[in-house]
C-alpha cells in the first residue's frame, strides 16, 4: 500500500496471494491504479480459491486470475519467463517456499499476513541466487508516530483514487447486528467477496 519500500515499478509483474477479501481488494485496485499513485503494476496476477472469486479478481482489474486449488501460481508467474517482481502475501509460512520460487531475479516478497502459519523454511541459497528479498510488515505493532505517517501517505497517495472512484470498498453483504453469527459463518466458510458489514 502506501509503504514506500514496497512500491512497484511501472514495468513490474505483481502477484497477490489470496486476493478477494478485506484490504486485499484495495491493494489490487491500487496496484492496477491510474499510473499516478505509488504502485502501478504492468501485469497483475491474483489468486483465489473459487471460480466466483477468480471472476471477481478479473472484474477488479487483475490481468491474470487463477484458482490456486487448480493451478500453480509459480508456473503462472514464470509463464513469460520472468517471474514475479513483487509478491504481496497474506498467507505466510504455507506459501513461503513457493513464493520465493515465483520471484524473479531481484524480486521482492512482502509478507503482510499469517493465515497459513508463522514458521516456514526459507532456502537462503535460492534467495541469494535470485538476489531477492523478503520483507514483512504489520500495522498493529507500530508506534503512533509511524501510524500517523502511514495515514498521511494514504491521504496523499490513496485518497485521491478513492475520491475519483478508481479505488472503492468492496462490500459482499450487510447484515443486522443480531445476525452476527451468520456473518461469522459466511467469513469462516470463505463465501464472501469483500467485507461483511454488521449494521445497527
VEXMAR-399806 format. One line per field, with one value per residue: residue number from 1; x, y negated, z of N, C-alpha, C in turn. Coordinates in nm, 4 decimals. Each point is the difference from the previous one (the first is absolute). Layout:
% VEXMAR-399806
i = c(NUM, ...) $
n.c1 = c(X, ...) $
n.c2 = c(Y, ...) $
n.c3 = c(Z, ...) $
ca.c1 = c(X, ...) $
ca.c2 = c(Y, ...) $
ca.c3 = c(Z, ...) $
c.c1 = c(X, ...) $
c.c2 = c(Y, ...) $
c.c3 = c(Z, ...) $
This chain:
% VEXMAR-399806
i = c(1, 2, 3, 4, 5, 6, 7, 8, 9, 10, 11, 12, 13, 14, 15, 16, 17, 18, 19, 20, 21, 22, 23, 24, 25, 26, 27, 28, 29, 30, 31, 32, 33, 34, 35, 36, 37, 38, 39, 40, 41, 42, 43, 44, 45, 46, 47, 48, 49, 50, 51, 52, 53, 54, 55, 56, 57, 58, 59, 60, 61, 62, 63, 64, 65, 66, 67, 68, 69, 70, 71, 72, 73, 74, 75, 76, 77, 78, 79, 80, 81, 82, 83, 84, 85, 86, 87, 88, 89, 90, 91, 92, 93, 94, 95, 96, 97, 98, 99, 100, 101, 102, 103, 104, 105, 106, 107, 108, 109, 110, 111, 112, 113, 114, 115, 116, 117, 118, 119, 120, 121, 122, 123, 124, 125, 126, 127, 128, 129, 130, 131, 132, 133, 134, 135, 136, 137, 138, 139, 140, 141, 142, 143, 144, 145, 146, 147, 148, 149, 150, 151, 152, 153, 154, 155, 156, 157, 158, 159, 160, 161, 162, 163, 164, 165, 166, 167, 168, 169, 170, 171, 172, 173, 174, 175, 176, 177, 178, 179, 180, 181, 182, 183, 184, 185, 186, 187, 188, 189, 190, 191, 192, 193, 194, 195, 196, 197, 198, 199, 200) $
n.c1 = c(0.0855, -0.0253, 0.0394, 0.0899, 0.0423, -0.1318, 0.0467, -0.0875, 0.1065, -0.0004, 0.1109, -0.0530, 0.0282, -0.1227, 0.0182, -0.1316, 0.0469, -0.0960, -0.0514, -0.1051, 0.0464, -0.0668, 0.1173, -0.0010, -0.1336, 0.0252, 0.0762, -0.0917, -0.0985, 0.0745, 0.0337, -0.1271, -0.0569, 0.0224, 0.1092, -0.0832, -0.0421, 0.0160, -0.0971, 0.0654, -0.0704, 0.0958, 0.0258, -0.1271, 0.0615, -0.1198, -0.0031, -0.0876, -0.0948, -0.0667, -0.0779, -0.0919, 0.0944, 0.0346, -0.1299, -0.0169, 0.1078, -0.0488, -0.1198, 0.0795, 0.0386, -0.0071, 0.1237, 0.0478, -0.1006, 0.0500, -0.0573, 0.0480, -0.1269, 0.0028, 0.0614, 0.1204, -0.0070, 0.0852, -0.0658, -0.1074, 0.0685, 0.0387, -0.1287, 0.0366, 0.0493, -0.0815, -0.1071, -0.0324, -0.0113, -0.1297, 0.0051, -0.1299, 0.0420, -0.1218, 0.0623, 0.1230, 0.0229, -0.1284, 0.0188, 0.0769, 0.0137, -0.1297, -0.0202, 0.0988, -0.0568, -0.1078, 0.0884, 0.0040, 0.1033, 0.0447, -0.0795, -0.1191, 0.0094, -0.1229, 0.0314, -0.1320, 0.0056, -0.0636, -0.0906, 0.1167, 0.0116, 0.0741, 0.0185, 0.0934, 0.0344, 0.1086, 0.0054, 0.0988, 0.0360, -0.1281, -0.0179, 0.1177, -0.0276, -0.1174, 0.0899, -0.0812, -0.1116, -0.0063, -0.1141, -0.0202, -0.1301, -0.0231, -0.1243, -0.0503, 0.1204, -0.0363, 0.0960, -0.0647, 0.1275, 0.0354, -0.0972, 0.0377, 0.1258, -0.0405, -0.0698, 0.1048, 0.0778, -0.0902, -0.0071, 0.1337, 0.0200, -0.0736, -0.0174, 0.0888, 0.0514, -0.0193, 0.0420, 0.0932, -0.0085, 0.1308, -0.0067, -0.0640, -0.0767, 0.0383, -0.1314, 0.0190, -0.0220, -0.1182, 0.0321, -0.1218, 0.0247, -0.1325, 0.0598, 0.0633, -0.0744, -0.0972, 0.0336, 0.0167, -0.1171, -0.0475, 0.0610, -0.0400, -0.1119, 0.0548, -0.1257, 0.0641, -0.0366, 0.1015, -0.0463, -0.0159, -0.0981, 0.0206, -0.1311, -0.0177) $
n.c2 = c(0.1173, -0.1061, 0.1195, -0.0959, 0.0850, 0.0020, -0.1154, 0.0032, 0.0371, -0.0925, 0.0744, -0.0018, 0.1267, -0.0244, 0.0724, 0.0149, 0.0588, 0.0885, -0.0356, 0.0781, -0.0939, -0.0644, -0.0433, 0.1312, -0.0283, -0.0774, 0.0982, 0.0878, -0.0763, -0.0203, 0.1303, 0.0266, -0.0784, -0.1276, 0.0423, -0.0681, 0.1172, 0.0536, 0.0752, 0.0178, 0.1104, 0.0516, 0.1066, 0.0120, 0.0917, 0.0557, 0.0469, 0.0968, 0.0340, -0.0790, 0.0605, -0.0110, 0.0345, 0.0982, 0.0187, -0.0059, 0.0778, 0.0681, 0.0006, 0.0305, 0.0633, 0.1218, -0.0021, 0.0695, 0.0840, 0.0680, 0.1177, -0.0369, 0.0417, -0.0673, -0.1174, 0.0104, -0.0861, 0.0946, 0.0999, -0.0565, -0.0198, 0.1250, -0.0151, -0.1251, 0.0852, -0.0834, 0.0651, -0.0024, -0.1260, 0.0021, 0.0592, -0.0268, 0.0480, 0.0519, 0.0996, -0.0397, 0.0761, 0.0259, -0.1274, 0.0007, 0.1316, 0.0103, -0.0893, 0.0519, 0.1184, -0.0714, -0.0418, -0.1134, -0.0088, -0.0276, 0.1076, -0.0448, 0.0669, -0.0492, 0.0432, 0.0032, 0.1327, 0.0671, -0.0074, 0.0215, -0.0720, 0.0072, 0.1313, -0.0403, 0.0795, -0.0733, 0.0288, -0.0302, 0.1205, 0.0364, -0.0514, 0.0511, 0.1165, -0.0295, -0.0199, 0.0852, -0.0529, 0.0225, -0.0665, -0.0476, -0.0162, -0.0733, -0.0361, 0.1081, 0.0499, -0.0814, -0.0862, -0.0831, -0.0379, 0.1282, 0.0324, -0.1111, 0.0418, 0.1214, -0.0538, -0.0786, 0.1089, 0.0623, -0.1064, -0.0032, 0.1315, 0.0447, -0.0975, -0.0613, 0.1230, -0.0130, -0.1271, 0.0454, 0.0934, -0.0287, -0.0351, 0.1128, -0.0150, 0.1244, -0.0100, 0.1147, -0.0345, -0.0518, 0.0299, 0.0107, -0.0753, 0.0193, -0.0220, -0.0399, 0.0948, -0.0460, -0.1229, 0.0504, 0.0596, -0.1110, -0.0721, 0.0790, -0.0028, -0.1208, -0.0302, -0.0896, -0.1062, -0.0371, -0.1123, 0.0583, -0.0851, -0.0210, -0.0141, -0.1192) $
n.c3 = c(0.0000, 0.0797, 0.0419, 0.0069, 0.0918, -0.0112, -0.0440, -0.0980, -0.0691, -0.0921, -0.0014, 0.1223, 0.0343, 0.0436, 0.1098, 0.0119, 0.1109, -0.0286, -0.1152, 0.0049, 0.0780, 0.0949, 0.0532, -0.0334, 0.0097, 0.1056, 0.0508, -0.0439, 0.0497, 0.1087, 0.0038, -0.0336, 0.0921, 0.0163, 0.0598, 0.0804, 0.0460, 0.1213, -0.0550, -0.1130, -0.0159, -0.0753, 0.0729, 0.0284, 0.0759, 0.0043, 0.1244, -0.0197, 0.0894, -0.0864, -0.0894, 0.0955, 0.0861, -0.0818, -0.0292, 0.1318, 0.0088, -0.1027, 0.0579, 0.1030, -0.1120, 0.0553, -0.0486, 0.1025, 0.0048, 0.1023, -0.0109, 0.1184, 0.0022, -0.1155, 0.0225, -0.0507, 0.1027, 0.0405, -0.0583, 0.0551, 0.1126, -0.0335, -0.0285, 0.0289, 0.0923, 0.0675, 0.0436, 0.1292, -0.0354, 0.0288, 0.1194, 0.0077, 0.1174, 0.0113, -0.0629, -0.0312, 0.1061, -0.0166, -0.0331, 0.1070, -0.0028, -0.0247, 0.0959, 0.0715, -0.0261, 0.0309, 0.0903, -0.0664, -0.0803, 0.1211, 0.0061, 0.0392, 0.1125, 0.0066, 0.1214, -0.0220, 0.0037, 0.0954, -0.0961, -0.0621, 0.1109, 0.1121, 0.0022, -0.0857, -0.1007, 0.0135, -0.1296, 0.0824, -0.0439, -0.0032, 0.1208, 0.0354, -0.0589, 0.0549, 0.0975, 0.0599, 0.0418, 0.1306, -0.0039, 0.1199, 0.0086, 0.1075, 0.0068, 0.0538, -0.0257, -0.0967, 0.0314, 0.0830, 0.0169, -0.0063, 0.0860, 0.0656, -0.0211, 0.0368, 0.0999, 0.0261, -0.0156, 0.0764, 0.0797, -0.0062, 0.0117, 0.1028, 0.0886, -0.0785, 0.0082, 0.1334, 0.0062, -0.0839, 0.0943, -0.0218, 0.1283, 0.0263, 0.1076, 0.0198, -0.0069, 0.0640, 0.1259, 0.0325, 0.1255, 0.0546, 0.1048, 0.0016, -0.1196, 0.1111, 0.0501, -0.0779, 0.0413, 0.1219, -0.0193, -0.0579, 0.0958, 0.0983, -0.0713, 0.0108, 0.0321, 0.0713, -0.0697, 0.0728, 0.0490, 0.1173, -0.0167, 0.1317, -0.0042, 0.0573) $
ca.c1 = c(-0.0855, 0.0842, 0.1307, 0.0871, 0.0953, -0.0653, -0.0512, 0.0183, 0.0395, -0.0980, 0.0112, 0.0080, -0.1022, -0.0346, -0.0872, -0.0676, -0.0500, -0.1281, -0.0263, -0.1313, -0.0589, 0.0624, 0.0751, 0.0666, -0.0687, 0.0607, 0.1356, -0.0033, -0.0453, 0.1077, 0.1072, -0.0411, 0.0123, -0.0150, 0.1317, 0.0487, 0.0135, 0.1296, 0.0298, -0.0700, 0.0601, -0.0215, -0.0853, -0.0442, -0.0485, -0.0696, -0.0424, -0.1210, -0.0305, -0.1205, -0.0227, -0.0696, 0.0970, 0.0897, -0.0712, -0.0007, 0.1344, 0.0103, -0.0853, 0.0669, 0.1147, 0.1128, 0.0269, -0.0066, -0.0551, -0.0007, -0.0484, 0.1186, -0.0312, 0.0071, 0.1172, 0.1201, 0.0323, 0.1425, 0.0054, -0.0622, 0.0928, 0.1125, -0.0505, 0.0667, 0.1434, 0.0585, -0.0293, -0.0700, 0.0872, -0.0495, -0.1092, -0.0640, -0.0474, -0.0722, -0.0099, 0.1102, 0.0882, -0.0439, 0.0355, 0.1327, 0.0879, -0.0527, 0.0128, 0.1390, 0.0178, -0.0681, 0.0663, 0.0972, 0.1287, -0.0196, -0.1385, -0.0269, -0.1159, -0.0486, -0.0916, -0.0905, -0.0952, 0.0484, -0.1124, 0.0502, 0.1002, 0.1077, 0.1332, 0.0216, 0.1401, 0.0467, 0.1244, 0.0788, 0.0744, -0.0886, -0.0169, 0.1246, 0.0188, -0.0911, 0.0212, -0.1361, -0.0147, -0.1260, -0.0327, -0.1253, -0.0531, -0.1284, -0.0349, -0.0409, 0.1099, 0.0749, -0.0291, -0.0990, 0.0616, 0.0058, -0.1372, -0.0399, 0.0643, -0.0700, -0.1275, 0.0291, 0.0326, -0.1255, -0.0752, 0.0676, 0.0135, -0.1118, -0.1304, -0.0460, -0.0557, -0.1316, -0.0900, -0.0289, -0.0706, 0.0901, 0.0080, -0.1265, -0.0172, -0.0751, -0.0876, -0.0707, -0.1369, -0.0210, -0.0908, -0.0262, 0.0851, -0.0521, 0.0413, 0.1464, 0.0399, -0.0019, 0.1157, 0.1173, -0.0069, 0.0345, 0.1440, 0.0729, -0.0181, 0.0637, -0.0996, -0.0116, 0.0918, 0.0029, -0.0361, -0.1310, -0.0219, -0.1092, -0.0635, -0.0862) $
ca.c2 = c(-0.1173, -0.1171, 0.0185, -0.0317, 0.1044, 0.1021, -0.0556, 0.0870, -0.0748, -0.0009, 0.1167, 0.1166, 0.1030, 0.0136, 0.1108, -0.0179, 0.1297, 0.0039, -0.1401, -0.0626, -0.0294, -0.0994, -0.1080, 0.0452, -0.0610, -0.1322, 0.0221, 0.0340, -0.1169, -0.0985, 0.0495, -0.0156, -0.1443, -0.0948, -0.0391, -0.1160, 0.0343, 0.0505, 0.1371, 0.0369, 0.1210, 0.0254, 0.1187, 0.0329, 0.1364, 0.0198, 0.1365, 0.0129, 0.1406, 0.0493, -0.0621, -0.1267, -0.0988, -0.0277, -0.0957, -0.1289, -0.0569, -0.0550, -0.1193, -0.1057, -0.0510, 0.0916, 0.0424, 0.1458, 0.0477, 0.1461, 0.0729, 0.0666, 0.1409, 0.0710, -0.0404, -0.0317, -0.1406, -0.0112, 0.0178, -0.1173, -0.1126, 0.0225, 0.0354, -0.0823, 0.0144, -0.1061, 0.0080, -0.1139, -0.1025, -0.0286, 0.0850, -0.0393, 0.1281, -0.0013, 0.1368, 0.0250, 0.1160, 0.1044, -0.0390, -0.0617, 0.0643, -0.0214, -0.1423, -0.0249, 0.0619, -0.0820, -0.1289, -0.0255, -0.0502, -0.1324, -0.0127, -0.0330, 0.0627, -0.0737, 0.0824, -0.0926, 0.0747, 0.1311, 0.0932, 0.1357, 0.0338, -0.0946, 0.0571, 0.0709, 0.0242, -0.0898, 0.0422, -0.1216, 0.0141, -0.0457, -0.1443, -0.0653, 0.0150, -0.0938, -0.1343, -0.0385, -0.0409, 0.0268, -0.1016, 0.0242, -0.1240, 0.0012, -0.1331, 0.0038, -0.0165, -0.1233, -0.1120, -0.0935, -0.0930, 0.0677, 0.0130, -0.1320, -0.0190, 0.0860, -0.0663, -0.1161, 0.0507, 0.0484, -0.1188, -0.0629, 0.0834, 0.0914, -0.0656, -0.0515, 0.1096, 0.0292, -0.1090, 0.0102, 0.1250, 0.1035, 0.0963, -0.0042, 0.1143, 0.1130, 0.0486, 0.1215, -0.0089, -0.0714, 0.0759, -0.0645, 0.0477, 0.1241, 0.1113, 0.0094, 0.1403, 0.0292, -0.0688, 0.0827, 0.1225, -0.0348, -0.0257, 0.1242, 0.0878, -0.0691, -0.0208, -0.1430, -0.0738, -0.1320, -0.0124, 0.0297, -0.1143, 0.0075, -0.1303, -0.0132) $
ca.c3 = c(0.0000, -0.0152, 0.0651, -0.1125, -0.0366, -0.0819, -0.1243, -0.1143, -0.1188, -0.1069, -0.0865, 0.0871, 0.0066, 0.1413, 0.0330, 0.1277, 0.0431, 0.0710, -0.0291, 0.0079, 0.1301, 0.0855, -0.0621, -0.1221, -0.1133, -0.0198, -0.0510, -0.1407, -0.0741, -0.0008, -0.0857, -0.1387, 0.0077, -0.1098, -0.0484, 0.0736, 0.1407, 0.0409, -0.0403, -0.1222, -0.0551, -0.1427, -0.0035, 0.1351, 0.0135, 0.1273, 0.0278, 0.0803, 0.0236, -0.0674, -0.1307, 0.0239, 0.0468, -0.1128, -0.0855, 0.0692, -0.0152, -0.1357, -0.0053, 0.0761, -0.0737, -0.0155, -0.1375, 0.0044, 0.1269, -0.0017, 0.1163, 0.0542, 0.0260, -0.1276, -0.0762, 0.0767, -0.0246, -0.0345, -0.1457, -0.0618, 0.0120, -0.0908, -0.1330, -0.1019, 0.0190, 0.0818, 0.1424, 0.0607, 0.0569, 0.1352, 0.0471, 0.1252, 0.0512, 0.1270, 0.0490, 0.0922, -0.0044, -0.0931, -0.1365, -0.0041, -0.0979, -0.1346, -0.0321, -0.0378, -0.1315, -0.1008, -0.0141, -0.1059, 0.0468, 0.0579, 0.0449, 0.1397, 0.0635, 0.1164, 0.0791, 0.0673, 0.0811, 0.0446, -0.0010, -0.0189, 0.1008, 0.0271, -0.0142, -0.1247, -0.0337, -0.1052, -0.0641, -0.0197, -0.1248, -0.1072, 0.0180, -0.0401, -0.1443, -0.0669, 0.0551, 0.0375, 0.1392, 0.0685, 0.1001, 0.0713, 0.0558, 0.0681, 0.0499, 0.1399, 0.0954, -0.0247, 0.0901, -0.0519, -0.0951, -0.1299, -0.0483, -0.0496, -0.1311, -0.0954, -0.0279, -0.0849, -0.1334, -0.0568, -0.0425, -0.1138, -0.1186, -0.0224, 0.0112, -0.1298, -0.0787, 0.0580, -0.0388, -0.1433, -0.0243, -0.0500, 0.1098, 0.0727, 0.0905, -0.0540, 0.1071, -0.0413, 0.0508, 0.1256, 0.0852, 0.1299, 0.1089, 0.0588, -0.0852, 0.0083, -0.0143, -0.1436, -0.0581, 0.0309, -0.0791, -0.1375, -0.0069, 0.0277, -0.1158, -0.1127, -0.1044, -0.0277, -0.0856, 0.0621, 0.1410, 0.0555, 0.0896, 0.0967, 0.0185, 0.1188) $
c.c1 = c(0.0898, 0.1346, 0.1083, 0.0906, -0.0625, -0.0626, 0.0371, 0.0368, -0.1002, 0.0084, -0.0077, -0.1129, -0.0269, -0.0950, -0.0599, -0.0609, -0.1302, -0.0665, -0.1337, -0.0534, 0.0758, 0.0754, 0.0675, -0.0692, 0.0605, 0.1413, -0.0028, -0.0417, 0.1108, 0.1116, -0.0365, 0.0000, -0.0149, 0.1334, 0.0580, 0.0233, 0.1347, 0.0346, -0.0821, 0.0714, -0.0297, -0.0925, -0.0337, -0.0621, -0.0658, -0.0365, -0.1233, -0.0402, -0.1268, -0.0165, -0.0680, 0.0974, 0.1032, -0.0641, -0.0002, 0.1355, 0.0165, -0.0818, 0.0650, 0.1305, 0.1197, 0.0163, -0.0124, -0.0538, -0.0109, -0.0602, 0.1168, -0.0259, 0.0190, 0.1258, 0.1144, 0.0409, 0.1484, 0.0161, -0.0574, 0.0954, 0.1154, -0.0438, 0.0667, 0.1512, 0.0649, -0.0183, -0.0673, 0.1004, -0.0372, -0.1117, -0.0493, -0.0719, -0.0670, -0.0046, 0.1117, 0.0717, -0.0377, 0.0415, 0.1445, 0.0888, -0.0459, 0.0083, 0.1423, 0.0286, -0.0611, 0.0706, 0.0940, 0.1349, -0.0200, -0.1395, -0.0122, -0.1270, -0.0361, -0.1038, -0.0838, -0.1020, 0.0519, -0.1126, 0.0452, 0.1125, 0.1153, 0.1376, 0.0105, 0.1486, 0.0390, 0.1344, 0.0806, 0.0807, -0.0819, -0.0147, 0.1244, 0.0204, -0.0875, 0.0248, -0.1345, -0.0056, -0.1388, -0.0180, -0.1301, -0.0462, -0.1319, -0.0254, -0.0153, 0.1131, 0.0753, -0.0340, -0.0946, 0.0582, 0.0063, -0.1392, -0.0482, 0.0600, -0.0698, -0.1346, 0.0220, 0.0316, -0.1245, -0.0835, 0.0605, -0.0090, -0.1232, -0.1337, -0.0464, -0.0605, -0.1357, -0.0997, -0.0391, -0.0803, 0.0873, 0.0211, -0.1282, -0.0079, -0.0839, -0.0797, -0.0794, -0.1460, -0.0019, -0.1062, -0.0264, 0.0801, -0.0501, 0.0267, 0.1525, 0.0486, 0.0033, 0.1182, 0.1277, 0.0001, 0.0438, 0.1504, 0.0797, -0.0111, 0.0636, -0.0955, -0.0004, 0.1019, -0.0009, -0.0462, -0.1406, -0.0223, -0.1196, -0.0550, -0.0867, -0.1247) $
c.c2 = c(-0.1232, 0.0110, -0.0038, 0.1141, 0.1080, -0.0602, 0.0899, -0.0847, 0.0166, 0.1182, 0.1300, 0.0987, 0.0242, 0.1159, -0.0271, 0.1331, -0.0160, -0.1357, -0.0558, -0.0026, -0.1143, -0.1072, 0.0427, -0.0551, -0.1366, 0.0125, 0.0192, -0.1210, -0.1045, 0.0451, -0.0156, -0.1484, -0.0815, -0.0411, -0.1157, 0.0297, 0.0613, 0.1363, 0.0377, 0.1191, 0.0101, 0.1194, 0.0362, 0.1388, 0.0129, 0.1465, -0.0021, 0.1461, 0.0531, -0.0730, -0.1355, -0.1087, -0.0337, -0.1019, -0.1388, -0.0679, -0.0645, -0.1284, -0.1180, -0.0453, 0.0912, 0.0383, 0.1517, 0.0377, 0.1515, 0.0551, 0.0812, 0.1454, 0.0846, -0.0313, -0.0367, -0.1441, -0.0201, 0.0140, -0.1214, -0.1185, 0.0118, 0.0288, -0.0805, 0.0003, -0.1012, 0.0179, -0.1270, -0.0978, -0.0319, 0.0973, -0.0572, 0.1224, -0.0164, 0.1378, 0.0336, 0.1310, 0.1022, -0.0294, -0.0458, 0.0599, -0.0281, -0.1467, -0.0333, 0.0604, -0.0858, -0.1324, -0.0036, -0.0342, -0.1436, -0.0221, -0.0264, 0.0698, -0.0809, 0.0854, -0.0934, 0.0708, 0.1394, 0.1029, 0.1452, 0.0360, -0.0991, 0.0549, 0.0809, 0.0179, -0.0854, 0.0486, -0.1251, 0.0053, -0.0488, -0.1511, -0.0753, 0.0066, -0.0977, -0.1451, -0.0605, -0.0384, 0.0347, -0.1075, 0.0397, -0.1309, 0.0270, -0.1394, -0.0009, -0.0345, -0.1322, -0.1073, -0.0992, -0.0941, 0.0626, 0.0165, -0.1317, -0.0267, 0.0835, -0.0608, -0.1190, 0.0436, 0.0527, -0.1164, -0.0590, 0.0838, 0.0836, -0.0733, -0.0622, 0.1084, 0.0430, -0.1059, 0.0090, 0.1253, 0.1107, 0.1104, -0.0127, 0.1182, 0.1077, 0.0602, 0.1189, -0.0056, -0.0795, 0.0748, -0.0770, 0.0676, 0.1306, 0.1229, 0.0144, 0.1433, 0.0404, -0.0659, 0.0799, 0.1274, -0.0267, -0.0178, 0.1284, 0.0983, -0.0584, -0.0160, -0.1436, -0.0481, -0.1435, 0.0069, 0.0519, -0.1023, 0.0250, -0.1407, -0.0001, -0.0780) $
c.c3 = c(0.0000, 0.0689, -0.1066, -0.0419, -0.0865, -0.1249, -0.1174, -0.1196, -0.1131, -0.0938, 0.0748, -0.0248, 0.1471, 0.0190, 0.1370, 0.0383, 0.0774, -0.0040, 0.0447, 0.1424, 0.0633, -0.0777, -0.1290, -0.1241, -0.0296, -0.0530, -0.1504, -0.0838, -0.0099, -0.0928, -0.1472, -0.0348, -0.1262, -0.0589, 0.0771, 0.1467, 0.0300, -0.0546, -0.1218, -0.0627, -0.1492, -0.0187, 0.1439, 0.0001, 0.1367, 0.0161, 0.0881, 0.0030, -0.0616, -0.1322, 0.0156, 0.0424, -0.1076, -0.0932, 0.0637, -0.0112, -0.1370, -0.0119, 0.0718, -0.0642, -0.0125, -0.1467, -0.0123, 0.1373, -0.0066, 0.1292, 0.0548, 0.0365, -0.1268, -0.0805, 0.0931, -0.0293, -0.0307, -0.1515, -0.0714, 0.0026, -0.0986, -0.1434, -0.1101, 0.0175, 0.0914, 0.1498, 0.0490, 0.0607, 0.1442, 0.0321, 0.1328, 0.0533, 0.1352, 0.0647, 0.0982, -0.0256, -0.1073, -0.1438, -0.0141, -0.1087, -0.1421, -0.0408, -0.0438, -0.1372, -0.1106, -0.0258, -0.1198, 0.0627, 0.0475, 0.0545, 0.1493, 0.0466, 0.1234, 0.0707, 0.0864, 0.0881, 0.0277, 0.0032, -0.0134, 0.0948, 0.0073, -0.0320, -0.1288, -0.0246, -0.1195, -0.0525, -0.0337, -0.1288, -0.1190, 0.0074, -0.0481, -0.1511, -0.0776, 0.0408, 0.0404, 0.1478, 0.0516, 0.1058, 0.0681, 0.0614, 0.0694, 0.0536, 0.1511, 0.0962, -0.0156, 0.1037, -0.0674, -0.1048, -0.1403, -0.0595, -0.0588, -0.1377, -0.1074, -0.0376, -0.0934, -0.1426, -0.0702, -0.0516, -0.1272, -0.1267, -0.0332, -0.0038, -0.1316, -0.0890, 0.0532, -0.0439, -0.1473, -0.0346, -0.0561, 0.1027, 0.0806, 0.0969, -0.0668, 0.1154, -0.0525, 0.0415, 0.1291, 0.0788, 0.1290, 0.1105, 0.0601, -0.0876, -0.0022, -0.0165, -0.1468, -0.0698, 0.0248, -0.0842, -0.1441, -0.0149, 0.0201, -0.1167, -0.1255, -0.1175, -0.0504, -0.1028, 0.0507, 0.1448, 0.0277, 0.1114, 0.0896, 0.0235, 0.1248, -0.0364) $
